[in-house]
């Protein structure tokens, strides 16, 4: 056999941990950084692709006018507030004494008042079957849907549960008496006073016996 090259002898005499493949073999800094750097690059690329495929819809800004208690016009666009359902424009409700009052017109008036407080900003979330933009809107940072529900002039259909509970407890707006669900009014047309429910009838009996004035 021929003589072994000098580098072979040097490698053999070196500690095993310095040999290639050993767990303790030092690695270059770029090798240690390569994996996390590659992960960051892939994450950024995925974010860019997702943003291009599903861009956020543009926000609407400007001065809006109320069409009814849960819809408006803003810069020529028809917008329907998400998460609430207000009485129809021609809808009537009944107070605690059974007297009719124009709750639909009152809801529109309240939304118009809120819109006059400042610039309206809306974030679109889709489109309804009538071609209106579905959006959550604010005026001066205040959520319009939450304000309408808290005033008792709209029902909560998505979130706004605490606002509806507060309005109900205060017996304001729709909750001062009786009303027909806005969806029922739309689907079945105008109707008369639905009358007292069994709970209200029971409460009246308790009130007569005890002299209590509130159901709280």
Phi, psi and omega in degrees: 000146180283174179288142178283144181297151183303322183294333178294318180294320180296318180296321182293326182278347181282154179301149183296331184290346179271353182282151182300134177096345180287147184299333183265004181296127180298145177246155178288152183300320181296331177290323179290329182272345187299314184295308178296326178295320178295321178297319179296317179299316180295321179296316179297318180297318179295321179296317180296316180296317180297319180296325179287324181281325182230070181291146176292136179295149181292149177282156175255134177232150172143193179265124184250157175236141184282132174268321173203204185284349180221016177217160185205173172243132182221115180054040178085353180262142175270126185236134177247124180294133180276142171092359179223162175219110182263160177302149177294158186303324182263009186281144175242153177231179183230136180279187184296337180266002179087008179278134180285145174216149186282078185294328178295315178294322178297320179296318178297318180298320180292318178295320178299321179297316180296322182292336179281354183282348180168193180286136179270136177233128183233139174251108182297147177230005180151196181223140179268181185291346178265003180085007179278147177282126176273128186205158169258128187235150177229155171229123183053036177084354181265132180288121183294320179299314179297320181294320180293319179292319180295330178282356180077016184250015175200150177267146176277127177247344180203117187063201180055022180294321180293323178295320179292320179298321180293318179295321179295318180294328181273356180054050179245159179061229180300332187276004177281347181199238183235153179203160174265136179306132181307322179296319178296320179298319179292316186285320186256351181089173181305146179217169180273185179305121181292350179081170182285140174279173183297326181292318180292322178296317178297318180296320178301320180294318179296320181296322179295324183279326187253342183080010179293151183248342181227157179262043181225000000 
